[in-house]
Amino acid sequence: MTDSPAGVIHDIGYRKYDGPRLGRGRVTRALYAHSLRGAYGLGRSARAKVLPMLLLGVMCIPAFVIAVIANVASGVTTELVLPYSRYVVVTQGILTIFVAAQAPASLSRDLRFKTVPLYFSRPLERSDYVLAKFGALTTALFLLIAAPLLIMYIGALLAELPAGRETGDLLLALLGAVIFSAVFAGVGLVIASLTARRGFGVAAIITVFALSFAAVSALQGIIRYEVDDPTLAGWLGLLSPITLADGFQTWVLDASSSAVAPPPGATGGVVFVLVTFAVIGACWALLNLRYRKVAVS
């Protein structure tokens, strides 16, 4: 009786990769680009493109109307009916829906289908994953804000409003847009990272942004006009991500405030700046802590 072989190795024709190993940086950039494209449904099904493209269109409609008004009233008015810096707060509902839709799409599916361990295979580190996701959603939000601002700017130039003034105002508004984008993205991603259920993430993000803004605005109105205490009303702006970022740009960029009460004086302005950066940093730290606890296998 002859012993049968224990096993056989077959060559099925796969070629070995002998090219350059591009390392963590290239992998992080690839994940960033993939996540940024995914935020607008690019590279995904037609259904995935509907909501982000619809929100982008809705975001631009008021800007187009403002540009048209500026040209129709050319020679009568010397400025836009809505300052660039106030556009974000006026359209904050659209931004909230965008974050609520895309933050869970970026993170929750990875958790639900347990694909995160694949990302954490070498050479990608957990902090690289967080950097790519945070950066991608921040960039997506910035583009969503910048597009209507550019429409307003072009309309202002066509209406022959002072080019130097409009350019300076636009640049300051774009700096404010960076802060808004980072705050929205950070808070949204932290909430989305806590659940593998996309629906729960969507509901939680909308609740946090909408409820906090509505509650803070109502309390500010009561305290400022009924109690006649504008200082306390201004401090309440720290309790909502939207009014917090608005207070930052109001004090740092000398922008027009959209909140019921702006930051209370120089001390309040400094506190708003510090808290804004603290919120962004805390979101970054919490995301890193969250994914440090995700199992590799």
Buried (B, 14 or more C-beta within 10 A) or exposed (E): EEEEEEEEEEEEEEEEEEEEEEEEEEBBBEBBBBBBBBBBBBEEEEEBBEBBEEBBEBBBEBBBBBBEBBBEEEEEEEBBEBBBBBBBBEBBBBBBBBBBBBBBBBBBBBBBEEEBEEBBEEEBBBBBBBBBBBBBBBBBBBBBBBBBBBBBBBBBBEBEBEEEEBEEBBEBBBBBBBBBBBBBBBBBBBBBBBBBBBEBBBBBBBEBBBEBBEEBBEBBEBBBEEEEBBEBBBBBBBBBBBBBBBBBBBBBBEBBBBBBBBBBEEEBBEBBBEBBBEBBEBBBEBBBEBBEEBEEE
